Amino acid sequence: MTEAAMNVSEVMKEPAEVITPDTPIIEVSRKMRTVGVGILPVVVDSRLTGVITDRDIVLRVVAEGLDGEKTLAGDVMSHEVVCCFEDETEAHAHALMEKYELQRLPVIDRKHRLCGIVTLAKLEGHAPPHRTAVKVTFHKEKTDSHGMPHRVAVKTLYITGADSPQDAEAAAVRHIEQKERTAWTNVATGMETVKETDGIPKQQP
């Protein structure tokens, strides 16, 4: 007899520890230390809106010289989170994690409420590679007192799960337009993308 495939709900860790977009990074770091985890889902009304990892904090806060008390989770979290449903198979979750080079995968129910976290280490029994993200920065062209034009960053988003820089830009545009409730061109005059790989940001061609 063929063994039945296991559902993600049977191998995930629950309940998942969570934070909100307005949680200061210093509190995020302390919660990671207290709970002993390297990832925290970001939720709004129990629904998954992003994730932040210990690596994100190092690359996007510490390395950038940002203030951990003033910088919020929503400022540096990864958007467009790849996730799976609790009733999907373990094999499906594994395929997603391999495709997007994920260490951990949030698990949601059919109403998009967070249920838990499943790790590749749990599925395979070894440490997986780092996932990558694309940093999308929206900027405005401004002129200084000497009449010289300068680019000034107005918003930065980190997108995971995008198959290309263009997909990352499209996802970032969706997020900023939903938040600002206006066309992104009313907020910025341009954008640029940088791919995070092995801790070293690489400019997209």
Secondary structure by P-SEA (a helix, b strand, c coil): ccccccccccccccccccccccccaaaaaaaaaaacccbbbbbccccccccccaaaaaacccccccccccccccccccccbbbbcccccaaaaaaaaaaacccbbbbbcccccccbbbbccccccccccbbbbbbbbbbbbbbccccbbbbbbcbbbbbcccccaaaaaaaaaaaaaaaaccccccccccbbbbbbccccccccc
